[in-house]
Amino acid sequence: NIIFLSTAMAPTVQQSKNAKAKQLAGGKAPKARVHRYLKSTESKLVEGAKSTLLLKGIRCSQAMATVLKDLRAMQAPHVKLLTKKNAIVPFDAQGQASLEFLTTKNDCSMFVLASHNKKRPNNLILGRTFNHSILDMMELGVLYFKSMSDYGGTVPKKRIGSKPLLLFSGNVWTQDATMSKLQNLLIDFYRGDPVDKLVASGVDHVIVFSAAADTPHTKPVVHQRTYFVKLKKNPNGTRTPLPHLTPCGPDLDLQVRRTQFADK
């Protein structure tokens, strides 16, 4: 069933319009908390970090639930995880309406829905919204998964809120239109807060996306690998430190199944 959350969450689009119309008509000004929220939803020249909503489908295996937990760790603090299962079919009109409702209520512009069934095992749907309406969706099959916990407790983990370095390897990212859109979606998903400058010591993890197709007629497989970055002193004596990479997870192999993109 769809989860209806408490009234402490973000107001719907209609509630925001009603509050603004009431204020313009000379009515009573909204409370300070409501006023701060309405101001935060106004258009900005520089967009901040996008929040992501993680949720489970009608059926979700333990492995896919672990995928969501690892994605929450990677996205923190700009992420919300709903623990209950939802009767949502994303590529259906009613299912998209439910997703738009939940993303609006939780003030999230991106979402990830995990599910598992016989027809589409280990399914992951990555999508984003614009103006509280679904813009793009991509259904990905998880062919391989190694969680952060599988690496053990001795492997270092990223700091909360740190920005990753994203590396896309392979010609398919520029030669295939669908893969190019997937690349844009992944950058939107992992980019975090926009910054003008970045201190080298603040970079603590890198995510590598390598993609290739076995044959020209098969869909490419995306290999996502995550590494912890530790800067060490350069043995040559220069001031530029050398990065040492340690695999830390999560690691995924993904393949595109279905897509739905916005009209040009």
HELIX and SHEET records of a PDB file:
HELIX    1   1 VAL A   13  LEU A   24  1                                  12    
HELIX    2   2 ALA A   32  SER A   40  1                                   9    
HELIX    3   3 GLN A   62  GLN A   75  1                                  14    
HELIX    4   4 ALA A   93  LYS A  105  1                                  13    
HELIX    5   5 SER A  149  TYR A  151  5                                   3    
HELIX    6   6 VAL A  172  GLN A  175  1                                   4    
HELIX    7   7 ALA A  177  TYR A  190  1                                  14    
HELIX    8   8 ALA A  200  GLY A  202  5                                   3    
SHEET    1   A 9 VAL A  79  LYS A  85  0                                        
SHEET    2   A 9 THR A  52  LYS A  56  1                                        
SHEET    3   A 9 MET A 110  SER A 115  1                                        
SHEET    4   A 9 ASN A 123  PHE A 130 -1                                        
SHEET    5   A 9 SER A 133  LYS A 146 -1                                        
SHEET    6   A 9 ASP A 251  GLN A 260 -1                                        
SHEET    7   A 9 VAL A 221  LYS A 232 -1                                        
SHEET    8   A 9 HIS A 205  ALA A 212 -1                                        
SHEET    9   A 9 LEU A 165  SER A 169  1                                        
SHEET    1   B 8 VAL A  79  LYS A  85  0                                        
SHEET    2   B 8 THR A  52  LYS A  56  1                                        
SHEET    3   B 8 MET A 110  SER A 115  1                                        
SHEET    4   B 8 ASN A 123  PHE A 130 -1                                        
SHEET    5   B 8 SER A 133  LYS A 146 -1                                        
SHEET    6   B 8 ASP A 251  GLN A 260 -1                                        
SHEET    7   B 8 VAL A 221  LYS A 232 -1                                        
SHEET    8   B 8 LEU A 242  PRO A 247 -1                                        
END                                                                             
